[in-house]
Amino acid sequence: MKARYYFLMLALSLFAFAGCEKEKQQAVDLSVTVAGEWHCTPEAYDADIYVAFGTDGVFHLYQRVGEGRYRHYDGNWFVEKDVLRGVYSDGEEWGCTYKIAFDGDNLMVLTAMNENAETMTYVREVIPADVRNESIAPFAAQRSSCDEQSRWL
């Protein structure tokens, strides 16, 4: 009888540890899945957004609002569990952090972790060369905020 009890306890322990390992693996997999080039055309705004998340932790954001030109921002990005955050190259943190969700490998949904909980859907897509080559520097006075969409991340 004791042998069955110990066997049952061993089996339960293995399941418990397997669950912990899966959580650790998920965090690593999210960073790997985020890396790449993405495109978003938010329905609520007249904007077009491309972002490249490098495996080196550097991002390049290209956004166009209205009929203007694309503006280029860059900096560093980080994933902690299922949360995406970043810092622009001028030292300013993103206006908010984002909860990450994926639908397969080609669809990423970012939900702002603020009172608005606004969601934006990104499709994995190569950033066109003309967007990269013809983008201009951002306005120096612009600040990022989830409420004031001067920068989209």
HUHU-V561361 format. One record per helix or strand. SS is the DSSP state (H for helix, E for strand). FROM is the first residue (numbers start at 1). LEN is the number of residues. If there is no record, write none. Layout:
ss | from | len
SS | FROM | LEN
SS | FROM | LEN
//
This chain:
ss | from | len
H | 2 | 33
E | 36 | 5
E | 47 | 7
E | 58 | 8
E | 71 | 10
E | 83 | 6
E | 93 | 1
E | 98 | 5
E | 107 | 6
E | 119 | 6
H | 129 | 6
E | 136 | 2
//
